[in-house]
Amino acid sequence: MQVYLVGGAVRDELLYLPVKDRDWVVVGATPEQMENKGFRPVGKDFPVFLHPQTHEEYALARTERKAGKGYKGFTVIASPEVTLEEDLLRRDLTINAMAKDAAGNIYDPYKGQQDIEKKQLRAVSAAFSEDPLRVLRTARFAARFAHLGFSVEANTLIKMQQLTASGELGYLTAERVWIEVEKALATQTPSVFFKLLAKIGAVEKLWPPLAKQLTNNPDCLIWLDKAAQQATFSLPQRFALLGWGAELTFAEQLTTCLLLPKNYQRHLKALLLMQKQPGLLSLQAEEVMAMFDQLDAWRQAELFNEVVELMQLTQATQQAEKLKNSLEVARSLSAKDLVAQGIKGPEVGIELAKLRLEKLKSLALDK
């Protein structure tokens, strides 16, 4: 039995990047041997075990053969006879197909180190074209390593184009697609992910409304990268910037073809609404009040403030702090206080709105 550190951990060590997750491959072992050593089986599609102390994943060396459509359409062969080289051969990119033994020796049969020096993302083998998920993964790695100067090697780009044209992307589950999108948003230059997928026609295949948006408002990707380069912006805030300049219908259209979590939907819809608000620039009390009402800022103050920060980033308003402060002051007026004064029923809402408007006027927001 031989154990090797594999994949991203080896790659990131060679790139002098922090290693977050460590995966291991075990050559020459059976599932029974792993369990006898205290490893806990967790793999559903192939033999994967958790280390009894570290809880890191240890997978038995395996090969894969295409047997159906999509990224799950594979027959897995895991046995003690599978070699390290055979296991590494099934991986997507050469920079992810390296291993390291306990003595620190690097095993690199497909020249991943050479590709790191060349700063290129290159497919390990022709089997790259069997898995449509690799189109998204490669685009995501291109975004992650773009700041280091990496780009996709020409023949690998052709494979990505061919996979896209084949229709295989249609077999990817919405959940798996979203995982790659969210990981791309977490990179320093997420625009690379969307630009590369647009270049090979994948955006049009997967998210037609986004393809139209990137054509009509390409600067949305500039703002996306600006937000990504500032640690203060959350992933839902970053994603919302894909809607910069879009019509209000964009959020609903995009949600039909992309599995958006609720908080991402809320940020995108709020940005689309806020872009249309006259109170954003005029700072007239009546218009600001109407904006608070339409965006439900009274109940969703945090969301409102986060979207105002996006408007500040895109230079659509220079008054972000004024708007935040005015909302806080206006929200301090409570319906409970009015009820305590004997006001009842619908009159409470009417009187509260009147007091809030008076408070906004007293702040002289337009000064």
C-alpha positions as CSV (number, residue, x, y, z in Angstrom):
1,M,0.0,0.0,0.0
2,Q,1.4,3.4,-1.1
3,V,-0.1,6.7,-0.1
4,Y,0.3,10.0,-2.1
5,L,-0.8,13.6,-1.6
6,V,-2.5,14.5,-4.9
7,G,-4.2,17.3,-6.9
8,G,-4.7,20.8,-5.7
9,A,-2.6,20.5,-2.6
10,V,0.5,19.6,-4.6
11,R,-0.3,22.3,-7.2
12,D,-0.8,25.0,-4.6
13,E,2.4,24.1,-2.8
14,L,4.3,24.5,-6.1
15,L,2.6,27.9,-6.6
16,Y,3.4,29.0,-3.1
17,L,-0.3,29.4,-2.3
18,P,-2.0,28.4,1.0
19,V,-3.2,24.8,1.0
20,K,-6.7,24.5,2.3
21,D,-7.7,20.9,1.5
22,R,-5.5,17.9,1.2
23,D,-6.6,14.8,-0.8
24,W,-4.8,11.5,-0.9
25,V,-4.8,8.6,-3.2
26,V,-3.9,5.0,-2.1
27,V,-2.3,2.6,-4.5
28,G,-2.3,-1.1,-4.0
29,A,-5.0,-1.4,-1.4
30,T,-8.5,-2.9,-1.1
31,P,-11.5,-1.4,0.7
32,E,-11.2,-4.2,3.4
33,Q,-7.6,-3.2,4.1
34,M,-8.6,0.4,4.5
35,E,-11.4,-0.4,6.9
36,N,-9.1,-2.7,8.9
37,K,-6.8,0.3,9.4
38,G,-9.7,2.3,10.9
39,F,-10.6,4.3,7.8
40,R,-14.3,5.1,7.4
41,P,-15.9,4.5,4.0
42,V,-17.9,7.5,2.7
43,G,-17.7,7.2,-1.1
44,K,-20.9,6.5,-3.0
45,D,-19.6,6.3,-6.6
46,F,-16.1,5.1,-5.9
47,P,-14.1,4.0,-2.8
48,V,-13.3,7.0,-0.6
49,F,-12.4,6.9,3.1
50,L,-11.9,9.3,5.9
51,H,-8.7,9.1,7.9
52,P,-9.6,8.1,11.5
53,Q,-7.7,11.1,13.0
54,T,-7.4,13.8,10.4
55,H,-10.7,13.1,8.6
56,E,-9.0,13.9,5.3
57,E,-10.2,12.0,2.2
58,Y,-8.3,9.0,1.0
59,A,-9.4,7.5,-2.3
60,L,-8.3,4.2,-3.8
61,A,-6.5,4.6,-7.1
62,R,-9.0,4.3,-9.9
63,T,-9.6,4.6,-13.6
64,E,-12.8,5.8,-15.4
65,R,-14.5,4.8,-18.6
66,K,-17.2,6.9,-20.4
67,A,-20.4,5.0,-20.3
68,G,-23.2,7.6,-20.6
69,K,-24.0,11.3,-20.9
70,G,-22.8,14.1,-18.6
71,Y,-20.2,14.2,-15.9
72,K,-21.7,11.3,-14.0
73,G,-21.8,9.0,-17.1
74,F,-18.7,7.0,-16.1
75,T,-17.9,3.5,-15.1
76,V,-15.3,3.5,-12.2
77,I,-12.7,0.8,-11.9
78,A,-10.9,0.8,-8.5
79,S,-8.6,-2.0,-7.7
80,P,-5.1,-2.7,-6.2
81,E,-3.8,-3.1,-9.7
82,V,-4.5,0.5,-10.8
83,T,-1.2,2.5,-10.8
84,L,-0.6,6.0,-9.7
85,E,0.0,7.1,-13.3
86,E,-3.3,5.6,-14.4
87,D,-5.1,7.4,-11.6
88,L,-3.5,10.7,-12.5
89,L,-4.3,10.2,-16.2
90,R,-8.1,10.5,-15.5
91,R,-7.7,14.0,-14.1
92,D,-8.6,17.2,-15.9
93,L,-5.6,19.5,-16.1
94,T,-1.9,18.7,-15.8
95,I,-1.4,21.1,-12.9
96,N,-4.0,19.0,-11.0
97,A,-2.4,15.7,-12.0
98,M,0.7,15.6,-9.8
99,A,1.4,13.6,-6.6
100,K,3.8,13.7,-3.7
101,D,5.0,10.9,-1.5
102,A,5.8,10.9,2.2
103,A,9.5,11.7,1.4
104,G,8.5,14.8,-0.6
105,N,9.2,13.3,-4.0
106,I,7.0,14.8,-6.8
107,Y,5.4,12.4,-9.3
108,D,4.6,14.4,-12.4
109,P,4.1,12.0,-15.4
110,Y,2.1,14.6,-17.5
111,K,4.4,17.6,-17.1
112,G,2.3,19.7,-14.7
113,Q,5.4,21.5,-13.3
114,Q,6.3,22.5,-16.8
115,D,2.9,23.9,-17.4
116,I,3.1,25.8,-14.1
117,E,6.3,27.4,-15.5
118,K,4.6,28.2,-18.8
119,K,1.5,29.4,-16.8
120,Q,-0.9,27.4,-18.9
121,L,-3.9,25.3,-18.2
122,R,-3.6,22.1,-20.3
123,A,-5.7,19.0,-20.5
124,V,-4.1,15.9,-19.3
125,S,-5.4,13.7,-22.1
126,A,-8.1,13.3,-24.7
127,A,-10.4,12.0,-21.9
128,F,-10.9,15.7,-21.0
129,S,-13.5,15.8,-23.7
130,E,-15.6,13.1,-22.0
131,D,-16.6,15.3,-19.0
132,P,-18.6,18.5,-19.6
133,L,-18.0,19.7,-16.0
134,R,-14.3,20.3,-17.1
135,V,-15.4,23.2,-19.2
136,L,-16.6,25.0,-16.1
137,R,-13.7,23.8,-13.9
138,T,-11.1,25.0,-16.4
139,A,-12.8,28.4,-16.7
140,R,-12.9,28.6,-12.9
141,F,-9.2,27.8,-12.7
142,A,-8.5,30.4,-15.4
143,A,-10.2,33.0,-13.2
144,R,-8.5,31.8,-10.0
145,F,-5.0,31.9,-11.5
146,A,-5.4,34.8,-14.0
147,H,-3.7,37.2,-11.6
148,L,-0.6,34.9,-11.8
149,G,-0.6,35.1,-15.6
150,F,-2.2,31.8,-16.4
151,S,-4.3,31.1,-19.5
152,V,-5.9,28.2,-21.2
153,E,-3.7,26.3,-23.7
154,A,-4.9,26.4,-27.3
155,N,-5.7,22.7,-27.8
156,T,-7.5,22.6,-24.4
157,L,-9.6,25.6,-25.5
158,I,-10.6,23.7,-28.6
159,K,-11.7,20.8,-26.5
160,M,-13.8,23.1,-24.4
161,Q,-15.4,24.5,-27.5
162,Q,-16.1,21.0,-28.9
163,L,-17.6,19.9,-25.6
164,T,-19.9,23.0,-25.6
165,A,-21.0,22.4,-29.1
166,S,-21.7,18.7,-28.4
167,G,-24.6,19.5,-26.1
168,E,-23.0,17.7,-23.2
169,L,-23.3,20.8,-21.0
170,G,-27.1,20.2,-20.9
171,Y,-26.5,17.1,-18.8
172,L,-24.9,19.0,-15.9
173,T,-27.1,19.4,-12.9
174,A,-28.1,22.9,-11.8
175,E,-26.6,22.3,-8.4
176,R,-23.2,21.3,-9.8
177,V,-23.2,24.3,-12.2
178,W,-23.9,26.6,-9.3
179,I,-21.0,25.2,-7.3
180,E,-18.6,26.2,-10.1
181,V,-20.2,29.7,-10.5
182,E,-19.9,30.4,-6.8
183,K,-16.3,29.3,-6.6
184,A,-15.5,31.5,-9.6
185,L,-17.1,34.5,-7.8
186,A,-14.7,33.9,-5.0
187,T,-11.6,34.5,-7.2
188,Q,-9.8,37.8,-7.7
189,T,-10.9,38.1,-11.4
190,P,-14.3,36.3,-11.8
191,S,-14.8,38.2,-15.1
192,V,-12.3,35.7,-16.7
193,F,-14.7,32.8,-15.9
194,F,-17.6,34.5,-17.7
195,K,-15.5,35.9,-20.6
196,L,-14.0,32.5,-21.3
197,L,-17.3,30.7,-21.2
198,A,-18.8,33.4,-23.4
199,K,-16.0,33.0,-25.9
200,I,-16.7,29.3,-26.4
201,G,-20.5,29.7,-26.5
202,A,-21.1,28.1,-23.1
203,V,-22.8,31.2,-21.6
204,E,-25.4,31.2,-24.4
205,K,-25.9,27.5,-23.9
206,L,-26.3,27.6,-20.1
207,W,-27.6,31.1,-19.3
208,P,-29.1,32.9,-22.4
209,P,-30.2,36.0,-20.4
210,L,-26.7,36.4,-19.1
211,A,-25.3,36.1,-22.7
212,K,-27.5,39.0,-23.7
213,Q,-26.5,41.0,-20.7
214,L,-22.8,40.6,-21.4
215,T,-23.4,41.9,-24.9
216,N,-25.6,44.8,-23.9
217,N,-23.7,45.8,-20.7
218,P,-20.2,44.3,-20.8
219,D,-19.0,46.8,-18.2
220,C,-20.8,44.7,-15.6
221,L,-17.8,42.5,-15.6
222,I,-15.5,45.5,-14.8
223,W,-17.6,46.2,-11.7
224,L,-17.6,42.6,-10.8
225,D,-13.8,42.5,-10.7
226,K,-13.6,45.7,-8.8
227,A,-15.8,44.2,-6.1
228,A,-13.9,41.0,-6.1
229,Q,-10.7,42.8,-5.4
230,Q,-12.2,44.3,-2.2
231,A,-12.6,42.0,0.7
232,T,-15.6,43.9,2.0
233,F,-18.0,42.7,-0.8
234,S,-19.8,39.4,-0.2
235,L,-20.3,36.9,-2.9
236,P,-24.0,37.8,-3.3
237,Q,-23.0,41.4,-3.7
238,R,-20.5,40.5,-6.3
239,F,-23.0,38.4,-8.2
240,A,-25.6,41.2,-8.2
241,L,-23.2,43.3,-10.2
242,L,-23.8,41.0,-13.2
243,G,-27.1,42.9,-13.4
244,W,-25.5,46.3,-13.7
245,G,-27.4,48.2,-16.3
246,A,-29.9,45.4,-16.9
247,E,-33.7,45.7,-17.0
248,L,-35.9,44.6,-14.0
249,T,-36.8,41.4,-15.8
250,F,-33.2,40.2,-15.8
251,A,-33.4,38.7,-12.3
252,E,-36.4,36.5,-13.1
253,Q,-35.0,35.5,-16.5
254,L,-31.6,34.5,-15.0
255,T,-33.2,32.6,-12.1
256,T,-35.0,30.3,-14.6
257,C,-31.8,28.9,-15.9
258,L,-29.4,29.3,-13.0
259,L,-30.0,27.8,-9.5
260,L,-29.7,31.0,-7.4
261,P,-29.9,30.8,-3.6
262,K,-32.4,33.2,-2.1
263,N,-29.8,35.7,-0.8
264,Y,-28.3,35.9,-4.3
265,Q,-31.8,36.5,-5.7
266,R,-32.5,39.2,-3.2
267,H,-29.3,41.1,-3.9
268,L,-29.7,41.0,-7.7
269,K,-33.4,42.1,-7.6
270,A,-32.6,44.9,-5.1
271,L,-29.8,46.2,-7.4
272,L,-32.0,46.1,-10.4
273,L,-34.7,48.1,-8.5
274,M,-32.3,50.6,-7.0
275,Q,-30.8,51.4,-10.4
276,K,-34.2,52.8,-11.4
277,Q,-34.7,55.0,-8.3
278,P,-34.8,58.8,-8.8
279,G,-34.1,59.2,-5.0
280,L,-30.7,57.7,-5.5
281,L,-29.3,60.8,-7.1
282,S,-31.7,63.6,-6.2
283,L,-31.9,62.9,-2.5
284,Q,-35.2,64.7,-2.3
285,A,-37.0,63.5,0.9
286,E,-40.1,62.3,-0.9
287,E,-38.1,60.3,-3.5
288,V,-35.9,58.8,-0.9
289,M,-38.9,57.8,1.1
290,A,-40.5,56.2,-2.0
291,M,-37.2,54.3,-2.6
292,F,-37.2,53.0,1.0
293,D,-40.8,51.9,0.5
294,Q,-40.3,50.2,-2.8
295,L,-37.1,48.4,-1.7
296,D,-38.7,47.4,1.7
297,A,-35.7,49.0,3.4
298,W,-37.7,49.3,6.6
299,R,-37.5,45.5,7.1
300,Q,-34.4,44.8,5.0
301,A,-32.0,47.5,6.1
302,E,-28.9,45.4,5.8
303,L,-29.8,44.4,2.2
304,F,-30.5,48.0,1.3
305,N,-27.2,49.2,2.7
306,E,-25.2,46.5,0.9
307,V,-26.8,47.4,-2.4
308,V,-26.2,51.1,-1.8
309,E,-22.5,50.1,-1.4
310,L,-22.6,48.6,-4.9
311,M,-24.1,51.8,-6.2
312,Q,-21.3,53.7,-4.6
313,L,-18.7,51.3,-6.2
314,T,-20.2,51.9,-9.6
315,Q,-20.3,55.7,-9.0
316,A,-24.0,55.7,-9.4
317,T,-24.2,57.6,-6.1
318,Q,-21.7,59.6,-4.0
319,Q,-24.2,59.7,-1.1
320,A,-24.0,56.2,0.2
321,E,-23.4,57.2,3.8
322,K,-26.1,59.8,3.7
323,L,-28.6,57.2,2.5
324,K,-27.5,54.7,5.1
325,N,-27.7,57.2,7.9
326,S,-31.1,58.6,6.8
327,L,-32.5,55.1,6.8
328,E,-31.2,54.4,10.2
329,V,-32.7,57.6,11.6
330,A,-36.1,57.1,9.9
331,R,-36.3,53.5,11.1
332,S,-35.7,54.7,14.7
333,L,-39.3,56.0,14.6
334,S,-41.4,53.1,15.9
335,A,-45.0,52.1,15.4
336,K,-45.0,50.9,19.0
337,D,-44.5,54.5,20.2
338,L,-47.5,55.6,18.2
339,V,-49.6,52.8,19.6
340,A,-48.6,53.8,23.1
341,Q,-49.9,57.3,22.3
342,G,-53.3,55.8,21.6
343,I,-53.2,55.7,17.8
344,K,-54.8,52.5,16.4
345,G,-55.5,50.6,13.2
346,P,-54.5,51.9,9.8
347,E,-53.8,55.3,11.3
348,V,-50.6,53.9,12.8
349,G,-49.1,53.2,9.3
350,I,-50.3,56.5,8.0
351,E,-48.9,58.5,10.9
352,L,-45.6,56.6,10.9
353,A,-45.1,57.3,7.2
354,K,-45.8,61.0,7.8
355,L,-43.3,61.2,10.7
356,R,-40.6,59.4,8.7
357,L,-41.0,61.8,5.8
358,E,-40.8,64.8,8.2
359,K,-37.7,63.3,9.7
360,L,-36.1,62.8,6.2
361,K,-36.9,66.4,5.3
362,S,-35.3,67.7,8.5
363,L,-32.1,65.9,7.6
364,A,-31.8,68.0,4.4
365,L,-30.4,65.1,2.4
366,D,-29.9,67.2,-0.7
367,K,-27.5,69.6,1.0
